[in-house]
Amino acid sequence: MADGQTVVVVGGGIIGLSVARALLLDRPGARVAIVEKEPRLAAHQTGRNSGVIHSGIYYKPGSLKARTVARGRGALLDFCDEHGVDYDICGKVIVATDESEQQALATLLDKARSNGVRAELIDPDRLRELEPAVRGVAALHVPDAGIVDYTRVCEVIAGLLRGQGVDILLGTAVTGIDEDNSGVIVQTSRGVLRGHRLVNCAGLQSDRVAALSADGKSQVHIVPFRGEYYELVPSRRSLIRNLVYPVPDPAFPFLGVHFTRMIDGGVHAGPNAVLALAREGYDWSTFSARDTWETLRHPGFRRLARRHAWTGLGEMHRSVSKAAFVRALQRLVPDVGVTDLVRSKAGVRAQALESDGTMVDDFAIAQPGSTENVGR
């Protein structure tokens, strides 16, 4: 299907497609093949998120994400402008609902300044001007945050790639990876691919793809956390003008339940973060014995569960109780009620976890042999 100079990219989400595009921009005329196990692109994390264009305020200063987010954000907006993809730089507020969260806001402001992000500490009066339904004792206003449809971005990238001769092999699962002197041999459910190099951008399956390669191991383990969303009924969308976030718990890479105006005009509320019972488990009825066993037996997950059992129970309670979910939202918007919300689609986050229970909050990139594994 491809010769020895082809770069094989595993994963048809926005990272895999962007890697393929970057390769062609860097090496015009290069041969690239994308392998995606699903029958469509952007089927998982890319197509099931809140569509936020993050400005970089949360990232640890000096981290790879902090160093690249501004450049990546600019590149995304330039791409959208060039190819007619709708987006909106609407801004967001990160809201302290009581005095105990003010120090955390100050810490976020310091991070913003270190990362070159525009942010301003605002008082309750200014907060009400920006978001009349939101209540808080203070907030950070981040004017450069925005929203976009990442599935649409992927569709446009895929069209450009196909126009440059890239093979996008849908419904094709990687089953084995070997190497020889000429490069990499990729066994798939539809035959064999030979390439000069393989780049693993497989998201929820990235550690398993990494384990198929020559060294047979991954530096991190993927734990699936499901984020469940509600959305405001059309008559109550006016409660939220743009993006409204709580002050996040610094112990977790999750941002807490928040309100997100979508590019189609809807307003999503969420997500929570509960352990999914399958790598691609978008509800409680989806169960994989293999996935669940691999998670439970991983020493890092057991350590994480022991440290944060109470927090995990609270997330599970919000998962099964709409009233509890609404109470969490009411800390930000007191007027939102149970009847204002209907269920929306869930997403699953591929949380990389180290063996000591540390949740990886930066890009993790490993390069064994002719294989490059990209995680986040």
C-alpha positions as CSV (number, residue, x, y, z in Angstrom):
1,M,0.0,0.0,0.0
2,A,3.0,2.4,0.5
3,D,6.7,2.3,0.0
4,G,9.5,2.5,2.4
5,Q,9.7,6.4,2.4
6,T,6.1,6.8,3.5
7,V,5.4,8.3,7.0
8,V,2.5,6.4,8.6
9,V,0.4,8.4,11.0
10,V,-1.9,6.4,13.3
11,G,-5.0,8.3,14.4
12,G,-7.5,10.4,12.5
13,G,-8.2,13.1,15.1
14,I,-7.0,16.6,15.0
15,I,-3.5,15.7,16.2
16,G,-2.9,13.0,13.6
17,L,-4.3,15.2,10.8
18,S,-2.3,18.2,12.0
19,V,0.9,16.1,12.1
20,A,0.3,14.9,8.6
21,R,-0.3,18.5,7.4
22,A,2.9,19.7,9.2
23,L,4.9,17.0,7.6
24,L,3.8,18.1,4.1
25,L,4.4,21.8,4.9
26,D,7.9,20.9,6.1
27,R,8.6,18.4,3.2
28,P,6.5,19.2,0.2
29,G,6.0,16.1,-1.9
30,A,6.5,13.7,1.1
31,R,4.4,10.5,1.1
32,V,2.1,10.2,4.1
33,A,-0.6,7.7,5.0
34,I,-3.1,8.1,7.9
35,V,-4.5,5.0,9.5
36,E,-7.8,5.4,11.5
37,K,-9.6,2.5,13.0
38,E,-13.0,4.2,12.9
39,P,-15.1,4.6,9.8
40,R,-14.9,8.4,10.1
41,L,-12.4,11.0,11.3
42,A,-12.6,12.9,14.6
43,A,-14.7,10.1,16.1
44,H,-13.6,10.4,19.7
45,Q,-11.8,13.2,21.6
46,T,-11.7,15.6,18.7
47,G,-15.4,15.3,17.9
48,R,-16.6,15.1,21.5
49,N,-15.2,18.2,23.2
50,S,-16.5,21.6,24.1
51,G,-14.9,23.3,21.1
52,V,-12.9,25.8,23.1
53,I,-9.8,27.5,21.7
54,H,-7.7,27.7,24.9
55,S,-5.5,30.7,25.4
56,G,-3.0,28.9,27.7
57,I,-3.7,30.3,31.1
58,Y,-3.8,26.9,32.9
59,Y,-0.5,25.4,31.7
60,K,2.6,25.2,33.9
61,P,5.1,27.9,32.8
62,G,7.9,26.4,30.8
63,S,6.0,23.3,29.9
64,L,5.7,22.2,26.2
65,K,2.0,23.2,26.2
66,A,2.8,26.6,27.6
67,R,5.5,27.2,25.1
68,T,3.5,26.2,22.1
69,V,-0.1,27.2,22.9
70,A,0.2,30.8,21.6
71,R,1.8,29.8,18.4
72,G,-0.8,27.0,17.9
73,R,-3.7,29.2,18.7
74,G,-2.5,31.7,16.1
75,A,-1.9,29.0,13.5
76,L,-5.4,27.7,14.1
77,L,-7.0,31.1,13.6
78,D,-5.0,31.7,10.5
79,F,-6.1,28.3,9.1
80,C,-9.7,29.1,9.9
81,D,-9.5,32.5,8.2
82,E,-7.8,31.0,5.1
83,H,-10.3,28.2,4.7
84,G,-13.5,29.8,5.8
85,V,-14.0,27.8,9.1
86,D,-16.2,29.7,11.6
87,Y,-14.8,30.6,15.0
88,D,-15.5,33.3,17.6
89,I,-13.0,34.9,20.0
90,C,-15.6,35.5,22.6
91,G,-13.5,35.5,25.8
92,K,-14.1,33.8,29.1
93,V,-14.3,34.5,32.8
94,I,-12.9,32.2,35.5
95,V,-15.0,32.9,38.6
96,A,-14.1,32.8,42.3
97,T,-17.4,32.1,44.0
98,D,-16.1,32.8,47.5
99,E,-13.1,34.5,49.2
100,S,-11.2,31.2,49.6
101,E,-10.7,31.0,45.9
102,Q,-9.1,34.4,45.5
103,Q,-5.6,33.2,46.0
104,A,-6.0,30.6,43.3
105,L,-7.2,33.3,40.9
106,A,-4.0,35.3,41.7
107,T,-1.9,32.1,40.9
108,L,-3.7,31.8,37.6
109,L,-3.0,35.4,36.8
110,D,0.7,34.8,37.5
111,K,0.6,31.8,35.1
112,A,-1.1,33.9,32.5
113,R,1.6,36.5,32.6
114,S,4.3,33.9,32.5
115,N,2.7,32.3,29.5
116,G,2.1,35.6,27.6
117,V,-1.7,35.3,28.0
118,R,-3.8,38.5,28.3
119,A,-5.8,38.3,31.5
120,E,-7.3,40.8,33.9
121,L,-8.6,40.5,37.4
122,I,-12.1,42.0,37.6
123,D,-14.5,42.8,40.4
124,P,-18.1,41.7,40.7
125,D,-19.5,44.7,38.9
126,R,-17.4,44.1,35.9
127,L,-18.3,40.4,36.0
128,R,-22.0,41.3,35.9
129,E,-21.3,43.5,32.8
130,L,-19.8,40.6,31.0
131,E,-22.1,37.8,32.3
132,P,-25.2,39.2,34.0
133,A,-26.4,35.8,35.3
134,V,-23.0,34.8,36.9
135,R,-22.3,35.5,40.5
136,G,-18.8,35.7,42.1
137,V,-16.6,37.7,44.4
138,A,-14.0,38.2,41.7
139,A,-13.0,36.7,38.3
140,L,-10.3,36.6,35.7
141,H,-11.3,37.9,32.3
142,V,-9.4,36.1,29.5
143,P,-10.4,38.0,26.3
144,D,-8.6,35.8,23.8
145,A,-10.3,32.5,24.5
146,G,-12.7,31.4,21.8
147,I,-14.7,28.6,20.2
148,V,-14.6,26.6,17.0
149,D,-15.9,23.3,15.6
150,Y,-12.9,21.0,15.6
151,T,-14.7,18.4,13.6
152,R,-15.1,20.9,10.8
153,V,-11.4,21.8,11.1
154,C,-10.6,18.2,10.7
155,E,-12.8,17.9,7.6
156,V,-11.1,20.8,6.0
157,I,-7.6,19.5,6.8
158,A,-8.5,16.0,5.5
159,G,-9.7,17.5,2.2
160,L,-6.4,19.4,1.8
161,L,-4.4,16.2,2.6
162,R,-6.4,14.1,0.1
163,G,-5.7,16.8,-2.5
164,Q,-2.0,16.4,-1.9
165,G,-2.2,12.6,-2.4
166,V,-2.3,11.5,1.3
167,D,-4.0,8.1,1.8
168,I,-6.5,8.3,4.6
169,L,-7.4,4.7,5.5
170,L,-10.6,4.7,7.5
171,G,-11.9,1.5,9.2
172,T,-8.3,0.3,9.5
173,A,-6.9,-0.9,12.8
174,V,-3.2,-1.3,13.6
175,T,-2.5,-4.8,14.8
176,G,1.2,-5.0,14.9
177,I,4.4,-2.9,14.4
178,D,7.8,-4.2,13.4
179,E,11.0,-2.6,12.3
180,D,13.8,-3.6,9.9
181,N,16.7,-1.8,8.3
182,S,14.4,0.1,5.9
183,G,12.0,1.4,8.4
184,V,8.7,0.3,9.9
185,I,6.3,-2.5,9.0
186,V,2.7,-1.8,10.1
187,Q,0.3,-4.7,10.3
188,T,-3.3,-3.6,9.9
189,S,-6.7,-5.1,9.6
190,R,-6.6,-4.4,5.9
191,G,-3.1,-5.5,5.1
192,V,0.5,-4.4,5.5
193,L,1.9,-0.9,5.3
194,R,5.7,-0.2,4.9
195,G,7.0,3.1,5.9
196,H,10.1,5.1,6.7
197,R,8.6,6.2,10.1
198,L,5.5,5.9,12.1
199,V,3.9,8.6,14.3
200,N,1.4,7.4,16.9
201,C,-1.4,9.9,17.5
202,A,-4.0,7.3,18.6
203,G,-5.4,9.1,21.6
204,L,-7.4,6.7,23.7
205,Q,-5.5,3.8,22.2
206,S,-2.1,5.5,22.1
207,D,-0.5,3.4,24.8
208,R,-1.7,0.2,23.2
209,V,-0.3,1.2,19.8
210,A,3.0,2.1,21.5
211,A,3.0,-1.4,23.1
212,L,2.9,-2.9,19.6
213,S,6.2,-1.4,18.6
214,A,9.6,-2.9,18.9
215,D,10.2,-2.1,22.6
216,G,6.8,-3.3,23.5
217,K,6.0,-0.8,26.1
218,S,4.6,2.7,26.7
219,Q,6.0,5.3,29.1
220,V,2.5,6.1,30.4
221,H,-0.9,4.3,30.8
222,I,-4.1,5.8,29.4
223,V,-7.0,6.0,31.8
224,P,-10.3,6.9,30.3
225,F,-12.3,9.6,32.1
226,R,-15.7,10.3,30.8
227,G,-16.9,13.9,30.7
228,E,-20.7,14.2,30.7
229,Y,-22.5,17.3,29.5
230,Y,-25.9,18.9,29.7
231,E,-27.0,21.7,27.5
232,L,-29.3,24.6,28.1
233,V,-32.7,24.5,26.5
234,P,-33.0,27.1,23.8
235,S,-35.2,29.4,25.9
236,R,-32.5,29.6,28.6
237,R,-29.4,30.1,26.4
238,S,-29.4,33.8,27.2
239,L,-28.2,33.0,30.7
240,I,-24.7,32.6,29.3
241,R,-23.1,35.1,26.9
242,N,-19.7,33.4,26.3
243,L,-17.5,31.0,28.4
244,V,-17.8,30.7,32.2
245,Y,-15.4,28.6,34.2
246,P,-15.0,27.9,37.9
247,V,-11.6,28.2,39.6
248,P,-10.0,24.7,39.0
249,D,-8.7,22.4,41.6
250,P,-4.9,22.5,41.1
251,A,-4.6,18.8,42.0
252,F,-6.3,17.8,38.8
253,P,-5.9,18.6,35.1
254,F,-9.7,18.9,34.8
255,L,-11.3,22.3,34.9
256,G,-14.5,21.6,36.7
257,V,-18.1,21.9,35.4
258,H,-18.5,25.1,33.3
259,F,-20.6,26.8,30.7
260,T,-19.5,26.9,27.1
261,R,-21.3,28.7,24.3
262,M,-20.9,26.6,21.2
263,I,-20.2,27.8,17.6
264,D,-23.8,26.6,16.6
265,G,-25.4,28.9,19.3
266,G,-26.0,26.2,21.9
267,V,-24.7,26.3,25.4
268,H,-23.1,23.2,27.0
269,A,-22.7,22.7,30.7
270,G,-20.1,20.4,32.1
271,P,-18.2,18.2,32.0
272,N,-17.7,16.2,35.2
273,A,-15.0,13.6,35.2
274,V,-15.8,9.9,36.0
275,L,-13.9,6.8,35.3
276,A,-15.2,5.2,32.1
277,L,-15.7,1.5,32.1
278,A,-14.4,1.3,28.5
279,R,-11.8,3.3,26.6
280,E,-14.6,4.5,24.4
281,G,-17.4,4.3,27.1
282,Y,-19.7,7.2,26.6
283,D,-22.3,6.0,29.1
284,W,-22.5,3.7,32.1
285,S,-24.0,0.9,29.9
286,T,-20.8,0.6,27.8
287,F,-18.5,-1.9,29.6
288,S,-15.2,-3.5,28.5
289,A,-13.8,-6.1,30.9
290,R,-10.4,-5.7,29.3
291,D,-10.3,-1.9,29.6
292,T,-11.6,-1.9,33.2
293,W,-9.2,-4.6,34.3
294,E,-6.2,-2.8,32.8
295,T,-7.2,0.4,34.6
296,L,-7.9,-1.3,38.0
297,R,-4.7,-3.3,38.0
298,H,-2.5,-0.3,37.0
299,P,-0.5,0.8,40.1
300,G,-0.7,4.4,39.2
301,F,-4.5,4.3,39.0
302,R,-4.7,2.6,42.4
303,R,-2.5,5.2,44.0
304,L,-4.6,8.0,42.3
305,A,-7.8,6.4,43.5
306,R,-6.6,6.2,47.1
307,R,-5.5,9.8,47.1
308,H,-8.6,11.2,45.6
309,A,-11.4,8.8,46.5
310,W,-13.7,11.4,48.0
311,T,-13.4,13.6,44.9
312,G,-14.1,10.7,42.7
313,L,-17.2,9.8,44.6
314,G,-18.5,13.4,44.2
315,E,-18.0,13.2,40.4
316,M,-19.9,9.9,40.3
317,H,-22.7,11.4,42.3
318,R,-23.0,14.2,39.8
319,S,-23.0,11.6,37.1
320,V,-26.1,9.8,38.4
321,S,-27.9,12.8,39.9
322,K,-29.0,15.6,37.7
323,A,-29.9,17.6,40.8
324,A,-26.3,17.3,42.1
325,F,-24.9,18.4,38.7
326,V,-27.2,21.4,38.7
327,R,-26.1,22.4,42.2
328,A,-22.5,22.5,41.0
329,L,-23.6,24.8,38.2
330,Q,-25.6,27.0,40.5
331,R,-22.4,28.1,42.3
332,L,-21.7,30.0,39.1
333,V,-25.2,30.8,37.8
334,P,-27.8,30.7,40.7
335,D,-30.7,31.0,38.4
336,V,-30.1,27.8,36.4
337,G,-32.6,25.0,37.3
338,V,-33.1,21.3,36.6
339,T,-35.7,22.0,33.9
340,D,-33.2,24.3,32.1
341,L,-30.9,21.5,31.1
342,V,-31.1,18.4,28.8
343,R,-28.5,15.7,28.3
344,S,-25.9,16.2,25.6
345,K,-23.3,13.9,24.2
346,A,-20.4,12.8,26.5
347,G,-16.7,12.7,25.7
348,V,-13.9,10.5,27.0
349,R,-10.5,12.0,27.9
350,A,-7.4,10.0,27.3
351,Q,-5.7,10.8,30.6
352,A,-2.0,9.7,30.6
353,L,-1.0,8.3,34.0
354,E,2.4,7.5,35.3
355,S,3.1,4.5,37.5
356,D,3.3,6.6,40.7
357,G,-0.2,8.0,40.1
358,T,0.9,11.3,38.6
359,M,-1.5,12.6,36.0
360,V,0.5,13.9,33.0
361,D,-0.6,17.4,32.2
362,D,1.8,18.1,29.4
363,F,2.5,16.5,26.0
364,A,4.4,13.2,26.3
365,I,6.5,12.4,23.3
366,A,8.7,9.3,23.0
367,Q,10.9,8.2,20.0
368,P,11.9,4.6,20.1
369,G,13.4,3.5,16.9
370,S,11.4,4.5,13.8
371,T,8.2,5.1,15.9
372,E,7.2,8.4,17.5
373,N,4.5,8.2,20.2
374,V,2.6,11.4,20.9
375,G,0.4,11.6,24.0
376,R,-1.3,14.4,25.9
